[in-house]
Amino acid sequence: GAMALLFLFSNQLFSQGQSTTQGRDFWLSYGQNAGMGPQANMLQLRIVAIKPTKVTLTYTIDNTTETINVAAGQVYTRMFNAQEAAKIYSNATGKSNKSLHIVSDELISVFAINIYRHTTDATNVLPITNYGKAYRHIAYKAVRVGDGDGYTVIAVENGTTVREGTNVLATLNRGEVYTKYVDGGDISGTLITSDKPIAYFTTNTCVYVPGNIGACDCLFQQQVPV
Protein backbone atom coordinates (compact mmCIF):
# COMPACT_ATOMS: atom_id res chain seq x y z
CA GLY A 1 0.00 0.00 0.00
CA ALA A 2 1.75 3.09 1.30
CA MET A 3 5.21 1.63 0.67
CA ALA A 4 4.41 0.74 -2.95
CA LEU A 5 2.95 4.20 -3.48
CA LEU A 6 6.06 5.81 -1.99
CA PHE A 7 8.25 3.72 -4.30
CA LEU A 8 6.21 4.75 -7.34
CA PHE A 9 6.35 8.38 -6.28
CA SER A 10 10.12 8.39 -5.75
CA ASN A 11 10.57 6.52 -9.03
CA GLN A 12 8.50 9.13 -10.84
CA LEU A 13 10.57 11.96 -9.34
CA PHE A 14 13.77 10.17 -10.23
CA SER A 15 12.66 9.65 -13.82
CA GLN A 16 12.13 13.40 -14.17
CA GLY A 17 15.66 13.98 -12.90
CA GLN A 18 14.55 16.32 -10.13
CA SER A 19 15.16 14.37 -6.95
CA THR A 20 18.83 13.42 -7.05
CA THR A 21 22.28 14.82 -7.73
CA GLN A 22 23.47 11.34 -8.72
CA GLY A 23 24.02 10.56 -12.37
CA ARG A 24 26.30 9.19 -15.06
CA ASP A 25 26.86 12.26 -17.26
CA PHE A 26 28.04 15.68 -16.04
CA TRP A 27 29.54 18.88 -17.45
CA LEU A 28 31.70 21.27 -15.44
CA SER A 29 33.45 24.62 -15.82
CA TYR A 30 35.04 26.62 -13.01
CA GLY A 31 34.48 30.37 -12.53
CA GLN A 32 36.86 33.21 -11.82
CA ASN A 33 38.26 33.21 -8.27
CA ALA A 34 39.23 36.68 -6.99
CA GLY A 35 41.11 37.72 -10.11
CA MET A 36 43.60 34.85 -9.91
CA GLY A 37 44.97 33.06 -12.93
CA PRO A 38 44.84 29.24 -13.03
CA GLN A 39 46.99 27.79 -10.23
CA ALA A 40 48.06 24.30 -9.23
CA ASN A 41 45.63 22.68 -6.74
CA MET A 42 43.22 25.63 -7.02
CA LEU A 43 40.53 23.58 -8.79
CA GLN A 44 39.49 20.26 -7.31
CA LEU A 45 37.08 17.53 -8.37
CA ARG A 46 35.61 14.97 -5.98
CA ILE A 47 33.67 11.89 -7.02
CA VAL A 48 31.72 9.54 -4.76
CA ALA A 49 30.60 6.14 -6.01
CA ILE A 50 28.05 3.75 -4.48
CA LYS A 51 29.18 0.85 -6.69
CA PRO A 52 32.66 0.32 -8.17
CA THR A 53 32.76 2.28 -11.42
CA LYS A 54 34.90 3.51 -14.25
CA VAL A 55 34.78 7.29 -14.75
CA THR A 56 36.13 9.07 -17.83
CA LEU A 57 37.16 12.74 -17.77
CA THR A 58 37.38 14.57 -21.11
CA TYR A 59 38.75 18.09 -21.59
CA THR A 60 36.67 19.75 -24.31
CA ILE A 61 39.45 22.16 -25.29
CA ASP A 62 41.83 19.45 -26.60
CA ASN A 63 39.75 16.27 -26.31
CA THR A 64 42.29 14.59 -24.03
CA THR A 65 40.81 11.95 -21.71
CA GLU A 66 41.69 10.04 -18.60
CA THR A 67 39.97 7.08 -17.00
CA ILE A 68 39.63 6.60 -13.25
CA ASN A 69 38.51 3.53 -11.32
CA VAL A 70 36.50 4.60 -8.27
CA ALA A 71 35.83 2.03 -5.56
CA ALA A 72 32.47 1.67 -3.82
CA GLY A 73 32.21 4.10 -0.93
CA GLN A 74 35.38 5.93 -1.96
CA VAL A 75 35.75 9.69 -2.27
CA TYR A 76 38.05 10.16 -5.24
CA THR A 77 39.84 13.54 -5.29
CA ARG A 78 41.44 14.94 -8.44
CA MET A 79 43.69 17.99 -8.03
CA PHE A 80 44.47 19.85 -11.26
CA ASN A 81 47.88 21.32 -12.02
CA ALA A 82 48.15 24.82 -13.53
CA GLN A 83 48.16 23.55 -17.14
CA GLU A 84 45.08 21.38 -16.55
CA ALA A 85 43.33 24.16 -14.63
CA ALA A 86 43.79 26.51 -17.60
CA LYS A 87 41.66 24.12 -19.71
CA ILE A 88 38.62 24.28 -17.41
CA TYR A 89 38.85 27.72 -15.72
CA SER A 90 36.50 30.13 -17.49
CA ASN A 91 37.74 33.36 -15.98
CA ALA A 92 36.84 35.95 -18.65
CA THR A 93 33.69 37.12 -20.46
CA GLY A 94 33.12 35.36 -23.76
CA LYS A 95 32.86 32.03 -25.51
CA SER A 96 35.37 29.22 -24.93
CA ASN A 97 35.88 25.46 -24.79
CA LYS A 98 36.84 25.45 -21.11
CA SER A 99 34.70 22.57 -19.90
CA LEU A 100 35.18 19.10 -18.48
CA HIS A 101 32.90 16.18 -19.40
CA ILE A 102 32.52 13.51 -16.71
CA VAL A 103 30.98 10.17 -17.68
CA SER A 104 30.52 7.15 -15.41
CA ASP A 105 29.35 3.57 -15.92
CA GLU A 106 27.46 3.63 -12.60
CA LEU A 107 25.68 6.36 -10.63
CA ILE A 108 28.06 8.82 -8.97
CA SER A 109 27.90 12.12 -7.11
CA VAL A 110 30.29 14.86 -8.22
CA PHE A 111 31.55 17.93 -6.32
CA ALA A 112 33.75 20.80 -7.52
CA ILE A 113 35.87 23.04 -5.30
CA ASN A 114 37.40 26.39 -6.28
CA ILE A 115 40.02 27.31 -3.67
CA TYR A 116 42.66 30.03 -3.45
CA ARG A 117 44.16 30.96 -0.08
CA HIS A 118 41.31 32.73 1.73
CA THR A 119 38.64 32.58 -0.98
CA THR A 120 36.88 29.29 -1.53
CA ASP A 121 33.55 27.88 -2.62
CA ALA A 122 32.26 24.46 -3.62
CA THR A 123 29.27 23.14 -5.52
CA ASN A 124 27.59 19.86 -6.18
CA VAL A 125 27.81 19.21 -9.93
CA LEU A 126 24.47 18.23 -11.40
CA PRO A 127 23.95 15.46 -13.97
CA ILE A 128 22.48 16.34 -17.37
CA THR A 129 19.11 14.93 -16.26
CA ASN A 130 18.79 18.11 -14.14
CA TYR A 131 19.56 20.64 -16.87
CA GLY A 132 16.91 22.99 -18.20
CA LYS A 133 16.27 25.89 -20.58
CA ALA A 134 15.51 28.74 -18.13
CA TYR A 135 17.51 29.96 -15.14
CA ARG A 136 17.23 32.90 -12.74
CA HIS A 137 20.59 34.16 -11.60
CA ILE A 138 21.10 34.19 -7.82
CA ALA A 139 24.23 35.76 -6.35
CA TYR A 140 25.42 38.77 -4.35
CA LYS A 141 26.96 42.17 -5.04
CA ALA A 142 30.66 42.16 -5.91
CA VAL A 143 32.30 45.11 -4.15
CA ARG A 144 35.91 45.41 -5.24
CA VAL A 145 36.79 47.16 -8.49
CA GLY A 146 37.75 44.50 -11.00
CA ASP A 147 35.55 41.84 -9.38
CA GLY A 148 32.13 41.09 -10.73
CA ASP A 149 29.01 39.03 -10.51
CA GLY A 150 28.75 36.51 -13.30
CA TYR A 151 27.65 33.18 -14.67
CA THR A 152 28.86 30.36 -16.87
CA VAL A 153 26.72 28.20 -19.14
CA ILE A 154 27.68 24.98 -20.91
CA ALA A 155 25.85 23.58 -23.94
CA VAL A 156 25.26 19.84 -24.10
CA GLU A 157 23.87 19.82 -27.66
CA ASN A 158 25.10 21.40 -30.87
CA GLY A 159 23.44 24.61 -32.06
CA THR A 160 22.29 25.82 -28.63
CA THR A 161 21.26 29.50 -28.62
CA VAL A 162 21.62 31.23 -25.24
CA ARG A 163 19.80 34.48 -24.38
CA GLU A 164 19.88 36.99 -21.56
CA GLY A 165 16.41 38.52 -21.64
CA THR A 166 15.81 39.02 -25.38
CA ASN A 167 19.50 39.45 -26.28
CA VAL A 168 21.28 36.52 -27.92
CA LEU A 169 24.57 35.95 -26.08
CA ALA A 170 25.98 33.09 -28.11
CA THR A 171 25.24 29.99 -30.12
CA LEU A 172 27.16 27.10 -28.64
CA ASN A 173 28.02 23.58 -29.71
CA ARG A 174 28.29 20.61 -27.34
CA GLY A 175 30.79 21.32 -24.57
CA GLU A 176 31.20 24.98 -25.49
CA VAL A 177 31.02 27.55 -22.71
CA TYR A 178 29.76 31.11 -22.47
CA THR A 179 30.80 33.19 -19.46
CA LYS A 180 29.76 36.72 -18.51
CA TYR A 181 31.09 38.99 -15.77
CA VAL A 182 29.65 42.37 -14.75
CA ASP A 183 32.24 44.51 -12.96
CA GLY A 184 31.13 45.41 -9.45
CA GLY A 185 27.58 44.29 -10.09
CA ASP A 186 24.84 42.09 -8.77
CA ILE A 187 22.77 40.58 -11.58
CA SER A 188 20.52 38.47 -9.33
CA GLY A 189 17.13 37.96 -10.96
CA THR A 190 18.49 38.01 -14.52
CA LEU A 191 16.71 35.49 -16.74
CA ILE A 192 18.94 33.28 -18.90
CA THR A 193 17.19 31.05 -21.44
CA SER A 194 18.18 28.64 -24.18
CA ASP A 195 16.47 26.56 -26.84
CA LYS A 196 18.20 23.34 -25.67
CA PRO A 197 19.19 22.27 -22.14
CA ILE A 198 22.25 23.94 -20.61
CA ALA A 199 24.29 23.68 -17.41
CA TYR A 200 24.22 26.97 -15.47
CA PHE A 201 26.75 28.07 -12.84
CA THR A 202 26.78 31.20 -10.70
CA THR A 203 30.42 32.35 -10.88
CA ASN A 204 30.71 35.56 -8.89
CA THR A 205 34.40 36.45 -8.60
CA CYS A 206 34.61 37.86 -5.08
CA VAL A 207 32.04 39.23 -2.63
CA TYR A 208 31.82 40.36 0.98
CA VAL A 209 29.06 38.47 2.81
CA PRO A 210 27.69 40.49 4.53
CA GLY A 211 28.73 43.58 2.61
CA ASN A 212 30.41 45.36 5.53
CA ILE A 213 32.90 42.53 6.17
CA GLY A 214 36.19 43.21 4.39
CA ALA A 215 37.13 39.69 3.38
CA CYS A 216 35.86 38.28 0.11
CA ASP A 217 34.94 34.88 -1.28
CA CYS A 218 34.13 33.68 -4.75
CA LEU A 219 30.59 32.33 -5.19
CA PHE A 220 30.56 29.13 -7.23
CA GLN A 221 27.31 27.19 -7.44
CA GLN A 222 25.57 25.17 -10.13
CA GLN A 223 21.89 26.17 -10.19
CA VAL A 224 18.79 24.15 -10.98
CA PRO A 225 16.48 25.52 -13.70
CA VAL A 226 13.37 27.58 -12.97
C-alpha positions as CSV (number, residue, x, y, z in Angstrom):
1,G,0.0,0.0,0.0
2,A,1.8,3.1,1.3
3,M,5.2,1.6,0.7
4,A,4.4,0.7,-2.9
5,L,3.0,4.2,-3.5
6,L,6.1,5.8,-2.0
7,F,8.2,3.7,-4.3
8,L,6.2,4.7,-7.3
9,F,6.3,8.4,-6.3
10,S,10.1,8.4,-5.7
11,N,10.6,6.5,-9.0
12,Q,8.5,9.1,-10.8
13,L,10.6,12.0,-9.3
14,F,13.8,10.2,-10.2
15,S,12.7,9.6,-13.8
16,Q,12.1,13.4,-14.2
17,G,15.7,14.0,-12.9
18,Q,14.6,16.3,-10.1
19,S,15.2,14.4,-7.0
20,T,18.8,13.4,-7.1
21,T,22.3,14.8,-7.7
22,Q,23.5,11.3,-8.7
23,G,24.0,10.6,-12.4
24,R,26.3,9.2,-15.1
25,D,26.9,12.3,-17.3
26,F,28.0,15.7,-16.0
27,W,29.5,18.9,-17.5
28,L,31.7,21.3,-15.4
29,S,33.4,24.6,-15.8
30,Y,35.0,26.6,-13.0
31,G,34.5,30.4,-12.5
32,Q,36.9,33.2,-11.8
33,N,38.3,33.2,-8.3
34,A,39.2,36.7,-7.0
35,G,41.1,37.7,-10.1
36,M,43.6,34.9,-9.9
37,G,45.0,33.1,-12.9
38,P,44.8,29.2,-13.0
39,Q,47.0,27.8,-10.2
40,A,48.1,24.3,-9.2
41,N,45.6,22.7,-6.7
42,M,43.2,25.6,-7.0
43,L,40.5,23.6,-8.8
44,Q,39.5,20.3,-7.3
45,L,37.1,17.5,-8.4
46,R,35.6,15.0,-6.0
47,I,33.7,11.9,-7.0
48,V,31.7,9.5,-4.8
49,A,30.6,6.1,-6.0
50,I,28.1,3.7,-4.5
51,K,29.2,0.8,-6.7
52,P,32.7,0.3,-8.2
53,T,32.8,2.3,-11.4
54,K,34.9,3.5,-14.3
55,V,34.8,7.3,-14.8
56,T,36.1,9.1,-17.8
57,L,37.2,12.7,-17.8
58,T,37.4,14.6,-21.1
59,Y,38.7,18.1,-21.6
60,T,36.7,19.7,-24.3
61,I,39.5,22.2,-25.3
62,D,41.8,19.5,-26.6
63,N,39.7,16.3,-26.3
64,T,42.3,14.6,-24.0
65,T,40.8,12.0,-21.7
66,E,41.7,10.0,-18.6
67,T,40.0,7.1,-17.0
68,I,39.6,6.6,-13.3
69,N,38.5,3.5,-11.3
70,V,36.5,4.6,-8.3
71,A,35.8,2.0,-5.6
72,A,32.5,1.7,-3.8
73,G,32.2,4.1,-0.9
74,Q,35.4,5.9,-2.0
75,V,35.8,9.7,-2.3
76,Y,38.1,10.2,-5.2
77,T,39.8,13.5,-5.3
78,R,41.4,14.9,-8.4
79,M,43.7,18.0,-8.0
80,F,44.5,19.9,-11.3
81,N,47.9,21.3,-12.0
82,A,48.2,24.8,-13.5
83,Q,48.2,23.6,-17.1
84,E,45.1,21.4,-16.5
85,A,43.3,24.2,-14.6
86,A,43.8,26.5,-17.6
87,K,41.7,24.1,-19.7
88,I,38.6,24.3,-17.4
89,Y,38.9,27.7,-15.7
90,S,36.5,30.1,-17.5
91,N,37.7,33.4,-16.0
92,A,36.8,35.9,-18.6
93,T,33.7,37.1,-20.5
94,G,33.1,35.4,-23.8
95,K,32.9,32.0,-25.5
96,S,35.4,29.2,-24.9
97,N,35.9,25.5,-24.8
98,K,36.8,25.4,-21.1
99,S,34.7,22.6,-19.9
100,L,35.2,19.1,-18.5
101,H,32.9,16.2,-19.4
102,I,32.5,13.5,-16.7
103,V,31.0,10.2,-17.7
104,S,30.5,7.1,-15.4
105,D,29.4,3.6,-15.9
106,E,27.5,3.6,-12.6
107,L,25.7,6.4,-10.6
108,I,28.1,8.8,-9.0
109,S,27.9,12.1,-7.1
110,V,30.3,14.9,-8.2
111,F,31.5,17.9,-6.3
112,A,33.7,20.8,-7.5
113,I,35.9,23.0,-5.3
114,N,37.4,26.4,-6.3
115,I,40.0,27.3,-3.7
116,Y,42.7,30.0,-3.4
117,R,44.2,31.0,-0.1
118,H,41.3,32.7,1.7
119,T,38.6,32.6,-1.0
120,T,36.9,29.3,-1.5
121,D,33.6,27.9,-2.6
122,A,32.3,24.5,-3.6
123,T,29.3,23.1,-5.5
124,N,27.6,19.9,-6.2
125,V,27.8,19.2,-9.9
126,L,24.5,18.2,-11.4
127,P,23.9,15.5,-14.0
128,I,22.5,16.3,-17.4
129,T,19.1,14.9,-16.3
130,N,18.8,18.1,-14.1
131,Y,19.6,20.6,-16.9
132,G,16.9,23.0,-18.2
133,K,16.3,25.9,-20.6
134,A,15.5,28.7,-18.1
135,Y,17.5,30.0,-15.1
136,R,17.2,32.9,-12.7
137,H,20.6,34.2,-11.6
138,I,21.1,34.2,-7.8
139,A,24.2,35.8,-6.3
140,Y,25.4,38.8,-4.4
141,K,27.0,42.2,-5.0
142,A,30.7,42.2,-5.9
143,V,32.3,45.1,-4.2
144,R,35.9,45.4,-5.2
145,V,36.8,47.2,-8.5
146,G,37.7,44.5,-11.0
147,D,35.6,41.8,-9.4
148,G,32.1,41.1,-10.7
149,D,29.0,39.0,-10.5
150,G,28.8,36.5,-13.3
151,Y,27.7,33.2,-14.7
152,T,28.9,30.4,-16.9
153,V,26.7,28.2,-19.1
154,I,27.7,25.0,-20.9
155,A,25.8,23.6,-23.9
156,V,25.3,19.8,-24.1
157,E,23.9,19.8,-27.7
158,N,25.1,21.4,-30.9
159,G,23.4,24.6,-32.1
160,T,22.3,25.8,-28.6
161,T,21.3,29.5,-28.6
162,V,21.6,31.2,-25.2
163,R,19.8,34.5,-24.4
164,E,19.9,37.0,-21.6
165,G,16.4,38.5,-21.6
166,T,15.8,39.0,-25.4
167,N,19.5,39.4,-26.3
168,V,21.3,36.5,-27.9
169,L,24.6,36.0,-26.1
170,A,26.0,33.1,-28.1
171,T,25.2,30.0,-30.1
172,L,27.2,27.1,-28.6
173,N,28.0,23.6,-29.7
174,R,28.3,20.6,-27.3
175,G,30.8,21.3,-24.6
176,E,31.2,25.0,-25.5
177,V,31.0,27.6,-22.7
178,Y,29.8,31.1,-22.5
179,T,30.8,33.2,-19.5
180,K,29.8,36.7,-18.5
181,Y,31.1,39.0,-15.8
182,V,29.6,42.4,-14.8
183,D,32.2,44.5,-13.0
184,G,31.1,45.4,-9.4
185,G,27.6,44.3,-10.1
186,D,24.8,42.1,-8.8
187,I,22.8,40.6,-11.6
188,S,20.5,38.5,-9.3
189,G,17.1,38.0,-11.0
190,T,18.5,38.0,-14.5
191,L,16.7,35.5,-16.7
192,I,18.9,33.3,-18.9
193,T,17.2,31.1,-21.4
194,S,18.2,28.6,-24.2
195,D,16.5,26.6,-26.8
196,K,18.2,23.3,-25.7
197,P,19.2,22.3,-22.1
198,I,22.3,23.9,-20.6
199,A,24.3,23.7,-17.4
200,Y,24.2,27.0,-15.5
201,F,26.8,28.1,-12.8
202,T,26.8,31.2,-10.7
203,T,30.4,32.3,-10.9
204,N,30.7,35.6,-8.9
205,T,34.4,36.4,-8.6
206,C,34.6,37.9,-5.1
207,V,32.0,39.2,-2.6
208,Y,31.8,40.4,1.0
209,V,29.1,38.5,2.8
210,P,27.7,40.5,4.5
211,G,28.7,43.6,2.6
212,N,30.4,45.4,5.5
213,I,32.9,42.5,6.2
214,G,36.2,43.2,4.4
215,A,37.1,39.7,3.4
216,C,35.9,38.3,0.1
217,D,34.9,34.9,-1.3
218,C,34.1,33.7,-4.7
219,L,30.6,32.3,-5.2
220,F,30.6,29.1,-7.2
221,Q,27.3,27.2,-7.4
222,Q,25.6,25.2,-10.1
223,Q,21.9,26.2,-10.2
224,V,18.8,24.1,-11.0
225,P,16.5,25.5,-13.7
226,V,13.4,27.6,-13.0
